[in-house]
Amino acid sequence: MYYLNDDWGEHYFIETERNGMVELSDEDRVQYTEGGTFLAPSLYKGKLISSLSDYDGIQQKVNKTNLNHKSLINLAKDYHNTVCDSVACIVFEKKVQPMKLRFGALAGFSFSSLDFGNKLISGYTLSPYLGAVLSLRNISVADERFIFQLNLILQHFSNITLTRKNPFYDFVMYNGEKYYINQDRTDTIGDIVRYVKELDVDLKMWAIRLPITMQYSFSTGKFRPFVEIGFANMIVLSQNPDFIYEPFFTEYGKTIPSFSLGFSGGLGCSHNFRADRKLWISASYEYLFNVNNLNEMLRFKMRSFPLTIGFSL
């Protein structure tokens, strides 16, 4: 009995002296009849009966056999012990590791740029974070290098610098004063209106991020480079009430929407001290946007480059 997992799926084979190598697994077959459309039964049981026909009672055994590791190995053992009385049955079986749930901690910082519709944008700013990690390992019988991971991250965003994305004017209320952000004018009219090319703002924002990713390691040694891809999101807990961008404030009741969703991807490397303990570092990219308004002029976006170090048990 042989097993192969490739880009086209899982495959099982049986090899005998009489029939040679025969693939047991086959694609789903649909039959169309006057009575309707039906999924035809798999052919693997007939192939097993044909290949092992010198085994008395093979049909009864095959009827209880499923197309999986354990069932096929048991059938091969029974066949060998019955038919071959001179050589012991040897099974080269890779032991399947049970799924494991592991916990850990992480810390890091990200370079983030905020985009308010098609008008205002901030430069990249540094934002620190701390968090916990929950990982589920051995989720694939065929390949133990896949890891499902959920991070719970608390992040603080402070100073950003706002600039105008096009030559037109747009105003922001900050600390009770009105600022017209533009690309070519820097002066003040009276004590109320200020024209600026850029504006420094303290967001005073706390947010929770819950990225959900699938990791794949390229090796099984102590040092394991990996790639990850998944979904990203952000829940804003609090923000500076003295920073008001009127179009967004009118639409959402706040300048930065409460919830954003997006995707993430990254690269990293882990060092496994023991079977269940590892230290890792990763660099990734996240793209977030608010999902409750499709108007591009009112679409909040955030692009981030997080750098994370973590430890799990």
Backbone hydrogen bonds in HBPLUS format (Angstrom, degrees):
<---DONOR---> <-ACCEPTOR-->    atom                        ^
c    i                          cat <-CA-CA->   ^        H-A-AA   ^      H-
h    n   atom  resd res      DA  || num        DHA   H-A  angle D-A-AA Bond
n    s   type  num  typ     dist DA aas  dist angle  dist       angle   num
A0002-TYR N   A0013-PHE O   2.93 MM  11  4.96 156.6  1.98 135.4 137.9     1
A0013-PHE N   A0002-TYR O   2.93 MM  11  4.96 157.7  1.98 137.6 139.7     2
A0004-LEU N   A0011-HIS O   2.89 MM   7  5.09 157.3  1.94 148.6 151.6     3
A0011-HIS N   A0004-LEU O   2.74 MM   7  5.09 148.5  1.84 159.5 166.9     4
A0006-ASP N   A0009-GLY O   3.03 MM   3  5.46 166.8  2.04 152.0 152.5     5
A0009-GLY N   A0006-ASP O   3.10 MM   3  5.46 168.3  2.11 114.6 117.9     6
A0024-LEU N   A0012-TYR O   2.70 MM  12  5.38 156.8  1.75 139.7 147.4     7
A0014-ILE N   A0022-VAL O   2.85 MM   8  5.37 157.7  1.90 153.5 160.9     8
A0022-VAL N   A0014-ILE O   2.82 MM   8  5.37 159.1  1.86 156.2 163.4     9
A0016-THR N   A0020-GLY O   3.13 MM   4  5.07 152.6  2.20 125.9 128.3    10
A0020-GLY N   A0016-THR O   2.81 MM   4  5.07 139.1  1.98 139.2 146.4    11
A0040-ALA N   A0029-ARG O   2.74 MM  11  5.36 153.5  1.81 159.1 165.9    12
A0031-GLN N   A0038-PHE O   2.72 MM   7  5.17 171.6  1.73 161.5 164.3    13
A0038-PHE N   A0031-GLN O   2.82 MM   7  5.17 166.7  1.83 154.7 159.3    14
A0033-THR N   A0036-GLY O   2.91 MM   3  5.24 165.6  1.93 152.2 156.1    15
A0036-GLY N   A0033-THR O   3.13 MM   3  5.24 157.6  2.18 102.7 109.7    16
A0047-LYS N   A0043-LEU O   3.16 MM   4  6.45 156.1  2.21 153.4 160.7    17
A0048-LEU N   A0044-TYR O   2.92 MM   4  6.16 153.4  1.99 147.3 154.2    18
A0049-ILE N   A0045-LYS O   3.00 MM   4  6.23 162.6  2.03 149.2 153.5    19
A0050-SER N   A0046-GLY O   3.01 MM   4  6.19 158.2  2.06 145.7 151.4    20
A0051-SER N   A0047-LYS O   2.94 MM   4  6.10 159.9  1.98 147.2 152.8    21
A0052-LEU N   A0048-LEU O   2.94 MM   4  5.99 148.7  2.04 150.5 158.1    22
A0055-TYR N   A0052-LEU O   3.08 MM   3  5.73 152.9  2.16 123.4 125.9    23
A0058-ILE N   A0055-TYR O   3.13 MM   3  5.45 131.3  2.38 143.3 136.5    24
A0061-LYS N   A0057-GLY O   3.28 MM   4  6.59 157.0  2.34 148.4 154.8    25
A0062-VAL N   A0058-ILE O   2.82 MM   4  6.02 164.5  1.84 158.3 162.5    26
A0063-ASN N   A0059-GLN O   3.00 MM   4  6.11 152.8  2.07 146.0 152.6    27
A0064-LYS N   A0061-LYS O   3.10 MM   3  5.51 146.1  2.22 106.4 115.9    28
A0065-THR N   A0062-VAL O   2.88 MM   3  4.85 164.5  1.90 110.6 114.7    29
A0068-ASN N   A0066-ASN O   2.98 MM   2  5.73 129.9  2.24 105.7  91.1    30
A0072-LEU N   A0068-ASN O   3.15 MM   4  6.17 168.5  2.16 156.8 160.3    31
A0073-ILE N   A0069-HIS O   2.97 MM   4  6.09 160.4  2.00 158.7 164.7    32
A0074-ASN N   A0070-LYS O   3.07 MM   4  6.23 160.6  2.10 148.8 153.8    33
A0075-LEU N   A0071-SER O   3.11 MM   4  6.35 153.7  2.18 142.8 150.0    34
A0076-ALA N   A0072-LEU O   2.95 MM   4  6.18 158.8  2.00 147.4 153.0    35
A0077-LYS N   A0073-ILE O   2.94 MM   4  6.19 155.9  2.00 150.7 157.0    36
A0078-ASP N   A0074-ASN O   3.03 MM   4  6.25 166.8  2.05 150.2 153.2    37
A0079-TYR N   A0075-LEU O   2.94 MM   4  6.14 163.6  1.96 152.6 157.3    38
A0080-HIS N   A0076-ALA O   2.92 MM   4  6.03 168.1  1.94 149.1 152.8    39
A0081-ASN N   A0077-LYS O   2.90 MM   4  6.03 171.2  1.91 157.7 160.2    40
A0082-THR N   A0078-ASP O   3.10 MM   4  6.15 137.9  2.29 139.5 149.7    41
A0082-THR N   A0079-TYR O   3.21 MM   3  5.27 130.4  2.47  96.0 109.0    42
A0083-VAL N   A0079-TYR O   2.88 MM   4  5.98 172.2  1.89 162.3 164.2    43
A0084-CYS N   A0080-HIS O   2.88 MM   4  5.31 151.4  1.96 138.6 148.1    44
A0100-LYS N   A0137-ARG O   3.14 MM  37  5.15 154.4  2.21 124.7 131.8    45
A0137-ARG N   A0100-LYS O   2.84 MM  37  5.15 163.8  1.86 153.1 156.3    46
A0102-ARG N   A0135-SER O   2.84 MM  33  5.22 168.5  1.85 157.2 161.0    47
A0135-SER N   A0102-ARG O   2.89 MM  33  5.22 168.4  1.90 151.6 155.5    48
A0313-LEU N   A0103-PHE O   2.89 MM 210  5.85 166.9  1.91 171.7 167.7    49
A0104-GLY N   A0133-VAL O   2.94 MM  29  4.96 132.6  2.17 146.2 146.2    50
A0133-VAL N   A0104-GLY O   3.00 MM  29  4.96 159.0  2.04 121.1 121.2    51
A0105-ALA N   A0311-PHE O   2.88 MM 206  5.58 150.1  1.97 159.5 165.9    52
A0311-PHE N   A0105-ALA O   2.91 MM 206  5.58 158.1  1.95 161.8 167.6    53
A0106-LEU N   A0131-GLY O   2.98 MM  25  5.22 157.7  2.04 136.7 134.0    54
A0131-GLY N   A0106-LEU O   3.03 MM  25  5.22 143.3  2.17 149.3 140.1    55
A0107-ALA N   A0309-ILE O   2.97 MM 202  5.66 151.5  2.05 159.1 168.3    56
A0309-ILE N   A0107-ALA O   2.94 MM 202  5.66 165.6  1.96 170.7 175.5    57
A0108-GLY N   A0129-TYR O   3.10 MM  21  5.50 152.0  2.18 152.2 147.8    58
A0129-TYR N   A0108-GLY O   2.89 MM  21  5.50 146.6  2.00 153.8 147.2    59
A0109-PHE N   A0307-LEU O   3.23 MM 198  5.70 149.5  2.33 148.7 155.1    60
A0307-LEU N   A0109-PHE O   2.89 MM 198  5.70 158.2  1.93 159.5 164.7    61
A0110-SER N   A0127-SER O   2.89 MM  17  5.33 151.4  1.98 139.2 147.2    62
A0127-SER N   A0110-SER O   2.92 MM  17  5.33 148.7  2.02 148.7 158.5    63
A0111-PHE N   A0305-PHE O   3.32 MM 194  5.16 156.2  2.38 113.8 117.5    64
A0305-PHE N   A0111-PHE O   2.92 MM 194  5.16 140.1  2.08 131.2 143.9    65
A0112-SER N   A0125-THR O   2.95 MM  13  5.37 161.9  1.98 148.4 149.9    66
A0125-THR N   A0112-SER O   2.89 MM  13  5.37 151.9  1.97 137.8 143.7    67
A0113-SER N   A0303-ARG O   2.85 MM 190  5.30 152.6  1.93 150.2 159.5    68
A0303-ARG N   A0113-SER O   3.00 MM 190  5.30 159.1  2.05 151.9 156.9    69
A0122-SER N   A0114-LEU O   2.81 MM   8  5.26 151.7  1.89 157.9 162.9    70
A0115-ASP N   A0301-LYS O   2.83 MM 186  4.95 158.6  1.87 153.9 151.6    71
A0301-LYS N   A0115-ASP O   2.97 MM 186  4.95 155.1  2.04 145.2 150.0    72
A0116-PHE N   A0120-LEU O   2.79 MM   4  5.11 159.4  1.83 147.6 153.9    73
A0119-LYS N   A0116-PHE O   3.36 MM   3  6.28 164.7  2.39 138.4 141.4    74
A0120-LEU N   A0116-PHE O   3.34 MM   4  5.11 154.5  2.41 145.8 142.4    75
A0117-GLY N   A0299-ARG O   2.95 MM 182  4.69 145.3  2.07 131.8 135.1    76
A0165-LYS N   A0119-LYS O   2.65 MM  46  5.15 158.5  1.69 166.4 165.6    77
A0121-ILE N   A0163-THR O   3.08 MM  42  5.60 160.6  2.12 154.8 159.8    78
A0163-THR N   A0121-ILE O   2.86 MM  42  5.60 154.6  1.92 159.2 166.8    79
A0123-GLY N   A0161-THR O   3.13 MM  38  5.79 144.1  2.26 146.5 155.5    80
A0156-HIS N   A0128-PRO O   3.29 MM  28  6.14 163.3  2.32 167.2 171.1    81
A0130-LEU N   A0154-LEU O   3.12 MM  24  5.55 156.3  2.18 151.2 155.8    82
A0154-LEU N   A0130-LEU O   2.81 MM  24  5.55 168.7  1.83 174.0 177.9    83
A0132-ALA N   A0152-LEU O   2.88 MM  20  5.22 148.7  1.97 144.6 151.9    84
A0152-LEU N   A0132-ALA O   2.84 MM  20  5.22 169.4  1.85 156.8 158.2    85
A0134-LEU N   A0150-LEU O   2.81 MM  16  5.17 161.2  1.85 157.3 163.5    86
A0150-LEU N   A0134-LEU O   2.79 MM  16  5.17 165.6  1.81 158.7 163.8    87
A0136-LEU N   A0148-PHE O   2.74 MM  12  5.10 162.7  1.77 156.2 162.0    88
A0148-PHE N   A0136-LEU O   3.04 MM  12  5.10 164.5  2.06 152.2 150.6    89
A0217-SER N   A0145-ARG O   3.12 MM  72  5.17 158.7  2.17 133.1 138.7    90
A0147-ILE N   A0215-GLN O   2.96 MM  68  4.98 153.4  2.03 135.6 139.5    91
A0215-GLN N   A0147-ILE O   2.74 MM  68  4.98 174.2  1.74 157.8 159.1    92
A0149-GLN N   A0213-THR O   2.93 MM  64  5.35 173.0  1.94 162.4 161.3    93
A0213-THR N   A0149-GLN O   2.94 MM  64  5.35 161.7  1.98 155.6 160.6    94
A0151-ASN N   A0211-PRO O   3.14 MM  60  5.61 168.2  2.15 162.8 166.5    95
A0153-ILE N   A0209-ARG O   2.93 MM  56  5.03 166.9  1.95 160.7 161.0    96
A0209-ARG N   A0153-ILE O   2.85 MM  56  5.03 156.5  1.91 139.1 147.2    97
A0155-GLN N   A0207-ALA O   2.87 MM  52  5.37 172.9  1.87 163.2 165.5    98
A0207-ALA N   A0155-GLN O   2.95 MM  52  5.37 160.6  1.99 156.1 160.9    99
A0157-PHE N   A0205-MET O   2.80 MM  48  5.04 167.9  1.81 152.9 157.0   100
A0205-MET N   A0157-PHE O   2.98 MM  48  5.04 155.0  2.04 158.1 158.8   101
A0203-LEU N   A0158-SER O   2.74 MM  45  4.85 169.4  1.75 134.0 130.7   102
A0160-ILE N   A0201-VAL O   2.82 MM  41  5.38 156.5  1.87 156.0 163.9   103
A0201-VAL N   A0160-ILE O   2.85 MM  41  5.38 166.4  1.87 158.6 163.1   104
A0162-LEU N   A0199-LEU O   2.78 MM  37  5.07 165.4  1.80 148.0 145.5   105
A0199-LEU N   A0162-LEU O   2.97 MM  37  5.07 147.5  2.07 135.0 144.6   106
A0170-ASP N   A0181-ILE O   3.26 MM  11  5.47 137.4  2.46 135.6 147.3   107
A0181-ILE N   A0170-ASP O   2.74 MM  11  5.47 156.1  1.80 168.6 162.3   108
A0172-VAL N   A0179-TYR O   2.81 MM   7  5.25 149.1  1.91 145.7 155.8   109
A0179-TYR N   A0172-VAL O   2.86 MM   7  5.25 162.8  1.89 150.7 156.6   110
A0173-MET N   A0244-ILE O   2.90 MM  71  5.01 163.8  1.93 160.3 157.4   111
A0244-ILE N   A0173-MET O   2.82 MM  71  5.01 175.1  1.82 160.1 161.0   112
A0174-TYR N   A0177-GLU O   2.87 MM   3  5.39 162.3  1.90 156.0 158.7   113
A0177-GLU N   A0174-TYR O   3.12 MM   3  5.39 163.8  2.15 110.4 115.5   114
A0175-ASN N   A0242-ASP O   2.98 MM  67  5.03 149.9  2.07 132.9 142.5   115
A0194-ARG N   A0178-LYS O   3.16 MM  16  6.45 152.0  2.24 149.8 158.3   116
A0180-TYR N   A0194-ARG O   2.69 MM  14  5.99 170.0  1.69 165.3 169.0   117
A0196-VAL N   A0180-TYR O   2.90 MM  16  6.11 164.7  1.92 150.8 154.6   118
A0182-ASN N   A0196-VAL O   2.91 MM  14  6.22 156.3  1.97 153.2 160.9   119
A0187-ASP N   A0195-TYR O   3.16 MM   8  5.18 123.7  2.49 116.7 131.8   120
A0195-TYR N   A0187-ASP O   2.71 MM   8  5.18 172.1  1.71 178.2 176.6   121
A0189-ILE N   A0193-VAL O   2.84 MM   4  5.26 163.1  1.87 154.4 160.1   122
A0193-VAL N   A0189-ILE O   3.38 MM   4  5.26 149.7  2.48 161.4 153.6   123
A0240-ASN N   A0203-LEU O   2.74 MM  37  5.30 140.8  1.89 161.7 159.5   124
A0206-TRP N   A0238-SER O   3.06 MM  32  5.38 148.5  2.17 132.4 140.5   125
A0237-LEU N   A0206-TRP O   2.78 MM  31  5.47 152.8  1.85 145.9 154.0   126
A0238-SER N   A0206-TRP O   3.33 MM  32  5.38 155.4  2.40 140.7 142.0   127
A0208-ILE N   A0235-ILE O   2.85 MM  27  5.13 161.5  1.88 148.8 152.9   128
A0235-ILE N   A0208-ILE O   2.76 MM  27  5.13 163.1  1.79 155.0 161.0   129
A0212-ILE N   A0231-PHE O   2.83 MM  19  5.27 158.5  1.88 151.9 159.3   130
A0231-PHE N   A0212-ILE O   2.83 MM  19  5.27 141.1  1.98 158.1 159.7   131
A0214-MET N   A0229-ILE O   2.89 MM  15  5.62 158.9  1.94 148.6 152.1   132
A0229-ILE N   A0214-MET O   3.19 MM  15  5.62 150.4  2.28 139.0 146.1   133
A0216-TYR N   A0227-VAL O   2.90 MM  11  5.52 150.3  1.99 159.3 168.5   134
A0227-VAL N   A0216-TYR O   3.07 MM  11  5.52 154.2  2.14 143.9 148.5   135
A0218-PHE N   A0225-PRO O   2.82 MM   7  5.71 162.6  1.85 165.6 167.0   136
A0272-ASN N   A0222-LYS O   2.78 MM  50  4.82 159.7  1.82 138.7 144.3   137
A0224-ARG N   A0270-SER O   2.84 MM  46  5.15 163.7  1.86 150.3 155.6   138
A0270-SER N   A0224-ARG O   3.11 MM  46  5.15 157.5  2.16 119.5 125.5   139
A0226-PHE N   A0268-GLY O   2.85 MM  42  5.32 162.0  1.89 139.1 138.9   140
A0268-GLY N   A0226-PHE O   3.00 MM  42  5.32 148.3  2.11 152.9 150.2   141
A0228-GLU N   A0266-GLY O   2.98 MM  38  5.30 158.8  2.03 146.7 146.1   142
A0266-GLY N   A0228-GLU O   2.91 MM  38  5.30 153.9  1.98 146.8 146.7   143
A0230-GLY N   A0264-SER O   2.99 MM  34  5.38 155.6  2.05 150.1 145.7   144
A0264-SER N   A0230-GLY O   2.95 MM  34  5.38 157.9  2.00 137.0 135.5   145
A0232-ALA N   A0262-GLY O   3.05 MM  30  4.98 168.7  2.07 106.4 109.9   146
A0262-GLY N   A0232-ALA O   2.80 MM  30  4.98 136.7  1.99 157.6 146.7   147
A0234-MET N   A0260-SER O   2.95 MM  26  5.20 149.0  2.05 143.8 143.5   148
A0260-SER N   A0234-MET O   3.00 MM  26  5.20 150.8  2.09 147.4 154.0   149
A0236-VAL N   A0258-SER O   2.84 MM  22  4.85 162.5  1.88 138.5 144.6   150
A0243-PHE N   A0240-ASN O   3.26 MM   3  5.66 162.2  2.29 115.1 116.3   151
A0248-PHE N   A0245-TYR O   3.09 MM   3  5.81 120.5  2.46 124.2 136.4   152
A0249-PHE N   A0245-TYR O   2.92 MM   4  5.90 163.3  1.94 151.8 155.8   153
A0250-THR N   A0246-GLU O   2.81 MM   4  5.83 160.6  1.85 157.8 160.8   154
A0251-GLU N   A0247-PRO O   3.24 MM   4  6.33 151.5  2.33 134.4 141.8   155
A0252-TYR N   A0248-PHE O   2.81 MM   4  5.84 171.5  1.81 159.8 161.9   156
A0253-GLY N   A0249-PHE O   2.79 MM   4  4.68 136.7  1.97 125.1 133.0   157
A0261-LEU N   A0289-PHE O   2.90 MM  28  5.54 164.4  1.93 149.6 144.9   158
A0289-PHE N   A0261-LEU O   2.91 MM  28  5.54 146.6  2.02 136.2 144.3   159
A0263-PHE N   A0287-TYR O   3.14 MM  24  5.69 138.9  2.31 147.2 154.7   160
A0287-TYR N   A0263-PHE O   3.05 MM  24  5.69 162.3  2.09 164.9 169.4   161
A0265-GLY N   A0285-TYR O   3.07 MM  20  5.55 146.4  2.18 148.2 158.1   162
A0285-TYR N   A0265-GLY O   2.78 MM  20  5.55 153.8  1.85 161.0 169.2   163
A0267-LEU N   A0283-ALA O   2.96 MM  16  5.63 156.9  2.01 164.2 162.4   164
A0283-ALA N   A0267-LEU O   2.87 MM  16  5.63 162.5  1.90 170.4 176.4   165
A0269-CYS N   A0281-ILE O   2.98 MM  12  5.76 154.1  2.05 161.5 169.9   166
A0281-ILE N   A0269-CYS O   3.07 MM  12  5.76 154.4  2.14 151.9 158.5   167
A0271-HIS N   A0279-LEU O   2.70 MM   8  5.28 159.1  1.74 158.1 165.6   168
A0279-LEU N   A0271-HIS O   2.99 MM   8  5.28 158.4  2.04 143.1 147.3   169
A0273-PHE N   A0277-ARG O   3.00 MM   4  5.65 133.1  2.23 133.4 146.7   170
A0278-LYS N   A0312-SER O   3.12 MM  34  5.59 156.9  2.18 147.3 152.0   171
A0312-SER N   A0278-LYS O   3.02 MM  34  5.59 160.9  2.06 158.2 164.1   172
A0280-TRP N   A0310-GLY O   2.96 MM  30  5.35 163.8  1.99 143.5 147.7   173
A0310-GLY N   A0280-TRP O   2.89 MM  30  5.35 161.8  1.93 149.8 153.0   174
A0282-SER N   A0308-THR O   2.89 MM  26  5.31 155.1  1.95 147.9 153.9   175
A0308-THR N   A0282-SER O   2.93 MM  26  5.31 163.4  1.96 154.3 159.6   176
A0284-SER N   A0306-PRO O   3.05 MM  22  5.51 163.4  2.08 158.1 162.0   177
A0286-GLU N   A0304-SER O   2.90 MM  18  5.09 161.1  1.93 144.5 147.1   178
A0304-SER N   A0286-GLU O   2.92 MM  18  5.09 164.7  1.95 148.1 151.0   179
A0288-LEU N   A0302-MET O   2.89 MM  14  5.08 166.8  1.91 152.1 156.5   180
A0302-MET N   A0288-LEU O   2.92 MM  14  5.08 152.7  2.00 136.7 138.5   181
A0290-ASN N   A0300-PHE O   3.12 MM  10  5.58 144.7  2.25 141.8 148.5   182
A0298-LEU N   A0295-ASN O   2.91 MM   3  5.40 150.2  2.00 114.5 123.7   183
A0299-ARG N   A0296-GLU O   3.41 MM   3  4.92 167.1  2.42  99.5  99.3   184
